[in-house]
Amino acid sequence: MLGDAQNLTITQDIVDRVFDNVNDCYYISLVGGEVLLEYSMVEYLFEKLIKYNWNVKHIQITTNGAILDKRFIDLFDNYCTVSDCQEILFRISNDMFHDKEKSEKAYQFYNSIPKSKKIKIEFTNGIKSFKAIGKGKNLIENNPQYSQYFEYVNYNPSVMKNRIKINNDAVFCEMRISSNGNIAVQDDATYEWYDNELCIGNILNNSLCDLIEKHNSKCLYTCSDTKNINYLNNVENIDFYKQYISKTNFNEYIKMLIVKKIFKKILEAREKAQCSFQFITPQEIILNLKTPKDWLFDVNPEIETIYTYFLKQHNYNYNEIEQIYKEKVDNNIVNLVYDYVDINSAEDIEIGKKYLCVLCILNNPEIVDPYIRRQIIKETRFFNIVTNRALNAGADYQLYLTPEFNKMRQINNLAKVGQIHLNNDKIMPCEIGDGYDNEYNLYQKITQNLLANKESIK
């Protein structure tokens, strides 16, 4: 799904620059285009791995199976002999987009060559899912039989460029080095995106260290942020959900609309903080303005609270409330509830109406009585940040974000006068959760001590 083929071949200069910038690597994946078209460059890479004594444990090569060349197996076999590499995985594509007869022939050919047990020949075993990007866009309209494989229908590269995790001078994110020398965080994307939206620079022009530090000095998105937002971008394609509604619960869809608003507003708050506090590091902003770890986290208690208060405001007049959200919510979204009554239970329909009401309130907070609004703000986590009131200065700038912004303002003021020094990515990695909580707690403890004692980090 990378897009149209590029007539490019990586050069020795680019490979040399990689080894000038990197001391070691745990995992290497070679993809094309077609890797086996360039034996001399693959050989050059493996010679460099041996010369610089990289301790690569896993190497993966993906091929379409069109080229049968014993030299590659000999090259891999030699590397397994002289290194501590644990596995070289030679993968042959055999999905619906490749010639399966050629794939089978290649599988038989490469398996017939004597080799180390560390070298494993296998099929890619088809496609479980693919994203509607590159050539995949045409597949949606021209091949409806592939609908079961569609994923991330509105895949959006504008927020995909996440922070690059560094710990003890080691990079923990999988980096992509393109044939032209452009550097990006590896993700499922097109050639065009790797050269534009996702590109952090070119290794021929700057050192990898400089490129990463410059990128992290401004980036406010963690890995999970980008994955969650890209997934939530699906909700923009209502027609897709209506077409495959039998496979997609409409209540989940409407809840996704609510959750997306929460994510979007938190990211907007981070941008506001970055503009407001010049001396604070991005990871400090991320730490204080966390997004939920799960894209569909449990918002039901707060949805129930908002809905209950709105019912009280309208004296439990369900017909009146129904008329309000029918007027203010996109008809396509409302119809998801009302057009598919026959495939859902009465209980599901009522839940869907509740979600529609809350979505309407979040999009139109002015319809809530000021007194009721204050009660909702006191009892929910996200209502104030989802409405614009939380991001505006003045009397309404309160409750949900005030403690976080006040803390960041303190840290920023201390850093401004040199009473504390915060280094970008020297203590804390880019990600929250998933095994990194201890490091985050350590960083938070350090900054709390700084605020209490106004001591400096050297």
BELPEPE-V145348 format. One record per helix or strand of 3 or more residues. SS is the DSSP state (~ for helix, > for strand). FROM is the first residue (numbers start at 0). TO is the last residue. Records with the same first field share a line. If there is no record, write none. Layout:
# BELPEPE-V145348
SS = FROM-TO  FROM-TO
This chain:
# BELPEPE-V145348
~ = 11-20  34-36  38-50  69-81  99-110  135-141  143-148  156-158  190-194  207-215  222-235  237-242  244-246  249-275  281-287  299-312  317-327  330-337  340-342  345-362  364-366  369-378  382-385  387-390  401-415  436-452
> = 26-29  57-62  86-91  118-122  174-176  181-184  198-201
